[in-house]
Amino acid sequence: MSNKFGNWFETQRTKNLGFWKILFAVFLVVLVVLNFFIHPHEAEYHYDIYPGFWEAFALICSVAMVFLMKVLIQPFLVGPEEGDDI
């Protein structure tokens, strides 16, 4: 049974990748749209009153973390290759 389940996951990952990307994007858009209609009772922070604030905040933080990891931290972790004796 586990082999069938693994084959199903492999099929979803390779052949149906476009479908899953579209489904995920639609799900995220629905969450943002719902944020315009569902409001918290009281805003804890000043920016909580703006619809979509937390989504934009999460996007900015995600991009900043990827940039920080890729540009600043990865060169320190990878180091020079073994064949390079400079």
N, CA, C and O of each residue as an XYZ file, in Angstrom:
344
protein
N       0.813     -1.188      0.000
C       0.000      0.000      0.000
C       0.860      1.256      0.000
O       0.516      2.238     -0.657
N       1.968      1.238      0.724
C       2.807      2.433      0.790
C       3.411      2.759     -0.573
O       3.663      3.927     -0.872
N       3.646      1.744     -1.398
C       4.196      1.993     -2.722
C       3.169      2.730     -3.586
O       3.535      3.626     -4.348
N       1.892      2.364     -3.476
C       0.855      3.058     -4.228
C       0.742      4.509     -3.774
O       0.581      5.417     -4.590
N       0.828      4.715     -2.467
C       0.745      6.056     -1.922
C       1.935      6.898     -2.380
O       1.776      8.073     -2.711
N       3.122      6.300     -2.399
C       4.306      6.997     -2.881
C       4.215      7.323     -4.359
O       4.636      8.396     -4.790
N       3.664      6.399     -5.139
C       3.470      6.653     -6.563
C       2.477      7.785     -6.789
O       2.656      8.595     -7.698
N       1.419      7.846     -5.957
C       0.453      8.926     -6.080
C       1.119     10.273     -5.817
O       0.891     11.234     -6.552
N       1.941     10.346     -4.769
C       2.657     11.587     -4.474
C       3.606     11.968     -5.606
O       3.712     13.144     -5.955
N       4.283     11.004     -6.172
C       5.192     11.281     -7.288
C       4.428     11.804     -8.493
O       4.895     12.713     -9.179
N       3.261     11.236     -8.753
C       2.436     11.716     -9.867
C       1.989     13.147     -9.618
O       2.012     13.970    -10.534
N       1.584     13.453     -8.403
C       1.133     14.810     -8.083
C       2.282     15.811     -8.208
O       2.092     16.950     -8.635
N       3.456     15.366     -7.831
C       4.612     16.262     -7.858
C       5.097     16.533     -9.277
O       5.578     17.631     -9.560
N       4.984     15.577    -10.158
C       5.535     15.748    -11.504
C       4.476     16.160    -12.527
O       4.656     17.152    -13.234
N       3.387     15.417    -12.611
C       2.415     15.651    -13.683
C       1.389     16.726    -13.342
O       0.915     17.424    -14.239
N       1.039     16.873    -12.080
C      -0.027     17.791    -11.691
C       0.500     19.004    -10.939
O      -0.235     19.596    -10.147
N       1.728     19.382    -11.159
C       2.328     20.481    -10.412
C       1.629     21.800    -10.717
O       1.422     22.604     -9.809
N       1.267     22.036    -11.948
C       0.576     23.268    -12.317
C      -0.759     23.409    -11.599
O      -1.114     24.494    -11.139
N      -1.497     22.304    -11.507
C      -2.774     22.312    -10.805
C      -2.592     22.688     -9.344
O      -3.352     23.505     -8.824
N      -1.604     22.115     -8.669
C      -1.386     22.398     -7.252
C      -0.919     23.836     -7.035
O      -1.277     24.453     -6.032
N      -0.133     24.371     -7.950
C       0.289     25.772     -7.833
C      -0.903     26.710     -7.956
O      -1.031     27.666     -7.190
N      -1.777     26.435     -8.925
C      -2.968     27.265     -9.107
C      -3.891     27.144     -7.901
O      -4.431     28.147     -7.433
N      -4.078     25.937     -7.396
C      -4.928     25.730     -6.236
C      -4.385     26.474     -5.013
O      -5.154     27.077     -4.265
N      -3.089     26.436     -4.810
C      -2.466     27.138     -3.693
C      -2.626     28.645     -3.843
O      -2.933     29.327     -2.865
N      -2.428     29.172     -5.030
C      -2.574     30.605     -5.267
C      -4.025     31.042     -5.039
O      -4.263     32.097     -4.453
N      -4.982     30.254     -5.489
C      -6.393     30.577     -5.272
C      -6.712     30.572     -3.780
O      -7.436     31.443     -3.297
N      -6.187     29.614     -3.061
C      -6.392     29.541     -1.620
C      -5.850     30.789     -0.924
O      -6.505     31.334     -0.036
N      -4.669     31.243     -1.317
C      -4.104     32.449     -0.716
C      -4.927     33.686     -1.053
O      -5.116     34.554     -0.200
N      -5.414     33.776     -2.274
C      -6.257     34.915     -2.659
C      -7.560     34.901     -1.862
O      -8.036     35.955     -1.440
N      -8.135     33.732     -1.654
C      -9.362     33.632     -0.863
C      -9.110     34.100      0.569
O      -9.947     34.792      1.147
N      -7.979     33.735      1.140
C      -7.666     34.179      2.494
C      -7.526     35.696      2.579
O      -7.986     36.303      3.546
N      -6.906     36.307      1.594
C      -6.759     37.763      1.587
C      -8.116     38.423      1.423
O      -8.402     39.411      2.100
N      -8.956     37.902      0.542
C     -10.291     38.474      0.342
C     -11.129     38.332      1.610
O     -11.855     39.258      1.972
N     -11.041     37.205      2.281
C     -11.776     37.031      3.531
C     -11.335     38.035      4.591
O     -12.124     38.423      5.453
N     -10.091     38.447      4.525
C      -9.579     39.415      5.486
C     -10.278     40.763      5.354
O     -10.303     41.531      6.316
N     -10.841     41.069      4.198
C     -11.581     42.313      4.016
C     -12.956     42.254      4.681
O     -13.520     43.296      5.017
N     -13.505     41.051      4.875
C     -14.838     40.901      5.438
C     -14.840     40.470      6.895
O     -15.779     40.786      7.625
N     -13.819     39.762      7.331
C     -13.742     39.282      8.707
C     -12.721     40.138      9.444
O     -11.533     40.118      9.122
N     -13.194     40.887     10.433
C     -12.326     41.794     11.179
C     -12.186     41.301     12.616
O     -13.119     40.706     13.156
N     -11.041     41.539     13.240
C     -10.921     41.200     14.659
C     -11.788     42.150     15.500
O     -12.124     43.249     15.060
N     -12.140     41.715     16.698
C     -12.983     42.547     17.561
C     -12.265     43.840     17.942
O     -12.822     44.931     17.818
N     -11.056     43.707     18.396
C     -10.258     44.876     18.755
C      -8.874     44.705     18.152
O      -8.300     43.616     18.168
N      -8.360     45.783     17.630
C      -7.015     45.726     17.058
C      -5.988     45.830     18.177
O      -6.039     46.753     18.990
N      -5.055     44.884     18.216
C      -4.006     44.946     19.229
C      -2.939     45.961     18.850
O      -2.366     46.624     19.715
N      -2.679     46.077     17.574
C      -1.682     47.009     17.073
C      -2.366     48.000     16.137
O      -3.464     47.740     15.644
N      -1.728     49.115     15.900
C      -2.318     50.161     15.066
C      -2.588     49.661     13.645
O      -3.610     50.009     13.055
N      -1.694     48.858     13.097
C      -1.831     48.436     11.704
C      -2.780     47.257     11.526
O      -3.036     46.850     10.393
N      -3.310     46.697     12.617
C      -4.275     45.607     12.504
C      -5.582     46.043     11.855
O      -6.337     45.202     11.367
N      -5.856     47.320     11.840
C      -7.122     47.788     11.277
C      -7.123     47.744      9.756
O      -8.192     47.790      9.148
N      -5.965     47.656      9.128
C      -5.886     47.647      7.668
C      -6.001     46.217      7.138
O      -5.232     45.346      7.544
N      -6.950     45.969      6.240
C      -7.081     44.625      5.667
C      -5.844     44.266      4.838
O      -5.335     45.087      4.074
N      -5.380     43.053      4.999
C      -4.231     42.586      4.236
C      -2.886     42.967      4.833
O      -1.849     42.683      4.235
N      -2.879     43.607      6.006
C      -1.602     44.017      6.595
C      -0.727     42.811      6.910
O       0.457     42.793      6.575
N      -1.309     41.805      7.554
C      -0.495     40.663      7.968
C      -0.010     39.845      6.774
O       1.063     39.245      6.833
N      -0.778     39.814      5.704
C      -0.321     39.119      4.504
C       0.867     39.832      3.883
O       1.844     39.198      3.485
N       0.778     41.164      3.801
C       1.893     41.941      3.253
C       3.112     41.847      4.162
O       4.242     41.744      3.685
N       2.883     41.881      5.458
C       3.976     41.762      6.423
C       4.689     40.415      6.279
O       5.917     40.349      6.307
N       3.910     39.348      6.125
C       4.495     38.013      5.960
C       5.283     37.908      4.664
O       6.350     37.296      4.635
N       4.766     38.501      3.587
C       5.475     38.468      2.311
C       6.801     39.211      2.405
O       7.823     38.714      1.933
N       6.795     40.387      3.005
C       8.024     41.182      3.141
C       9.038     40.459      4.019
O      10.224     40.423      3.692
N       8.588     39.884      5.126
C       9.506     39.150      6.008
C      10.072     37.911      5.323
O      11.248     37.595      5.505
N       9.264     37.208      4.543
C       9.738     36.014      3.829
C      10.812     36.373      2.816
O      11.850     35.715      2.742
N      10.561     37.415      2.036
C      11.541     37.831      1.037
C      12.822     38.308      1.718
O      13.920     38.030      1.236
N      12.690     39.017      2.827
C      13.872     39.490      3.553
C      14.692     38.324      4.116
O      15.922     38.353      4.076
N      14.014     37.301      4.637
C      14.748     36.143      5.166
C      15.460     35.371      4.070
O      16.589     34.920      4.261
N      14.809     35.216      2.922
C      15.455     34.526      1.802
C      16.665     35.318      1.333
O      17.727     34.744      1.094
N      16.517     36.624      1.201
C      17.639     37.471      0.799
C      18.781     37.378      1.805
O      19.941     37.240      1.419
N      18.456     37.453      3.094
C      19.480     37.370      4.134
C      20.214     36.036      4.066
O      21.441     36.002      4.159
N      19.493     34.960      3.909
C      20.120     33.641      3.854
C      20.968     33.462      2.607
O      22.098     32.982      2.685
N      20.433     33.842      1.469
C      21.116     33.598      0.196
C      22.341     34.485      0.031
O      23.390     34.008     -0.401
N      22.229     35.753      0.362
C      23.291     36.703      0.057
C      24.302     36.826      1.189
O      25.502     36.920      0.930
N      23.848     36.825      2.425
C      24.759     37.109      3.526
C      25.254     35.870      4.271
O      26.430     35.801      4.630
N      24.395     34.909      4.503
C      24.767     33.783      5.358
C      25.320     32.606      4.565
O      26.244     31.947      5.041
N      24.798     32.315      3.387
C      25.242     31.155      2.624
C      26.740     31.186      2.294
O      27.385     30.142      2.396
N      27.331     32.327      1.904
C      28.772     32.309      1.629
C      29.624     31.897      2.839
O      30.683     31.292      2.672
N      29.175     32.215      4.028
C      29.913     31.799      5.222
C      29.761     30.313      5.495
O      30.692     29.679      5.992
N      28.602     29.747      5.178
C      28.366     28.338      5.429
C      29.020     27.440      4.393
O      29.511     26.365      4.735
N      29.036     27.856      3.140
C      29.533     27.017      2.065
C      31.055     26.961      2.098
O      31.620     25.867      2.089
N      31.722     28.079      2.135
C      33.177     28.121      2.150
C      33.767     27.781      0.798
O      33.035     27.455     -0.137
N      35.063     27.851      0.687
C      35.710     27.539     -0.601
C      35.684     26.037     -0.898
O      35.576     25.215      0.013
N      35.784     25.693     -2.183
C      35.823     24.292     -2.558
C      37.183     23.700     -2.177
O      38.152     24.438     -1.996
N      37.258     22.373     -2.055
C      38.463     21.731     -1.577
C      39.633     21.827     -2.557
O      40.793     21.840     -2.144
N      39.330     21.895     -3.846
C      40.378     21.949     -4.860
C      41.038     23.303     -4.990
O      42.100     23.406     -5.604
N      40.447     24.342     -4.435
C      40.974     25.694     -4.571
C      41.960     25.993     -3.444
O      41.561     26.116     -2.286
N      43.235     26.111     -3.775
C      44.263     26.479     -2.799
C      44.808     27.842     -3.155
O      45.886     27.949     -3.739
N      44.088     28.867     -2.817
C      44.522     30.221     -3.151
C      45.120     30.864     -1.941
O      45.552     32.015     -2.004
